[in-house]
Amino acid sequence: MSRYVSDRIARLAGPTPLVRRLSAQSVLSAFGDGVFLTGSAVFFTQIVGLSAARVGLGLSIAGAVTFLLAVPLGKLSDRFGAKRVWALASLVEALLYLAWLAVGGFATFVAMLVVLELVVTTSRSARNAYRFDIFPREERVSSNAYFRAARNVGYTLGALLAGVALATNDDTMIRAVPVATAALLVLNAVLVSRMPSVIHHTEEAPLEAALETVLDGGKGDKRSALRNRGYVAMAVLGGVLGTHQVLLNVVIPLWLVEETDAPRVLLAWLFGTNTVMAVLLQVAAARGITTVADSLRAQRRGAFFFVLSCGIVLVTHDTVGWVTIVLVWVGHVTVTGAELFQSAGEWGLQAELSDPARRGEYQGVSQLGYTLGTVWAPALYTFLAMHWGAQGWLVIAAIVLLAAVLIHPAARAAERHLTRMGVPAPEPA
């Protein structure tokens, strides 16, 4: 029986030893992040002594600085190697969590947040570039699906551990939250450093392109990721399609509490359903996605579920009892479907439409575009749903539908740009 269980877990973690190693890393990293994310609000207010408004202001400042530097930070992976930058940034991130214990005012809080966000952004760009580079083309999207599922497991473990500390309401236990995060992330950094060296799957890029990158130093040449306007537009539109997270985490919970007669305890079931679906179904949603056409098809499917969710949830304002409960739950399930397909499509587009010699830089542009595509959504979606009611939900659906239409020409423009820059089209999958 134990052998059967271990084999089953191994299959869930991935089909190859490398995928399983990176899945284990994803669990460990998300475990550490989940501990601090769950306890951060209490830590900042009770230990650091900040008001909720100041915490929000600090987060906004850190987000703005990170937004401005996302692309230069992504270039570090191209210059020094994705694995090296990922491992070093992971170690620095772990040590920075220990520094939270020395933070005692708003100025140091903001400084700490800015530095931490810059390091996390560097680590994320390097991690994604490494994943795209270590796997051959046909495995890039499917492997990321395993990692996404693994991170959901890690976040759940982190939330449980932090919940134990918070339940005590003891300052000593709450101070242990960043320490636990740091310890877990040190182990993560060690695990990253022991990952295999990248086998460059850059069959799409000619040798002269790589030499050009080295000789030019990335200064203003035509191959700059920011000059690929189709890719920039695609990243922004992908961010709009990715606003399903705003529906999941902000709008539907507020709608449930303020505009329906559903019991608040239903929120726990909604988030639990989302986590289970993300763990069990993400790999299935990503299956068979390799080409740009495959990825765009996944984006269309994600948009369909997004729009369907809006249509289901908007009617719950006028329903009662179990009808409301079932419809809100189904609405949350459908928006989770949007999350699964949109994520898979996004990985495929990033993998296929990034210059192989500049994957880190393209990841920086992806983060830049994603921020532009999502930063406005919490305020606008909340206003539309809570003040315009059914008409507001229809406007939200229309925004997503428009993004799903426009992302197709944007992706094709990005594809044409790579061709003009001398990056041959990939072989048929």
Sequence and secondary structure as in RCSB ss.txt:
>XXXX:A:sequence
MSRYVSDRIARLAGPTPLVRRLSAQSVLSAFGDGVFLTGSAVFFTQIVGLSAARVGLGLSIAGAVTFLLAVPLGK
LSDRFGAKRVWALASLVEALLYLAWLAVGGFATFVAMLVVLELVVTTSRSARNAYRFDIFPREERVSSNAYFRAA
RNVGYTLGALLAGVALATNDDTMIRAVPVATAALLVLNAVLVSRMPSVIHHTEEAPLEAALETVLDGGKGDKRSA
LRNRGYVAMAVLGGVLGTHQVLLNVVIPLWLVEETDAPRVLLAWLFGTNTVMAVLLQVAAARGITTVADSLRAQR
RGAFFFVLSCGIVLVTHDTVGWVTIVLVWVGHVTVTGAELFQSAGEWGLQAELSDPARRGEYQGVSQLGYTLGTV
WAPALYTFLAMHWGAQGWLVIAAIVLLAAVLIHPAARAAERHLTRMGVPAPEPA
>XXXX:A:secstr
 HHHHHHHHHHHH SSHHHHHHHHHHHHHHHHHHHHHHHHHHIIIIIS   HHHHHHHHHHHHHHHHHHHHHHHH
HHHHH HHHHHHHHHHHHHHHHHHGGG  SHHHHHHHHHHHHHHHHHHHHHHHHHHHHHS GGGHHHHHHHHHHH
HHHHHHHHHHHHHHHHHHT HHHHHHHHHHHHHHHHHHHHHHHTS       TTS HHHHHHHHHHTTSS TT G
GG HHHHHHHHHHHHHTTHHHIIIIIHHHHHHHHS   TTHHHHHHHHHHHHHHHHHHHHHTT  SHHHHHHHHH
HHHHHHHHHHHHHHGGGS  HHHHHHHHHHHHHHHHHHHHHHHHHHHHHHHHHS GGGHHHHHHHHHHHHHHHHT
THHHHHHHHHHHHTHHHHHHHHHHHHHHHHHHHHHHHHHHHHHHHTT       
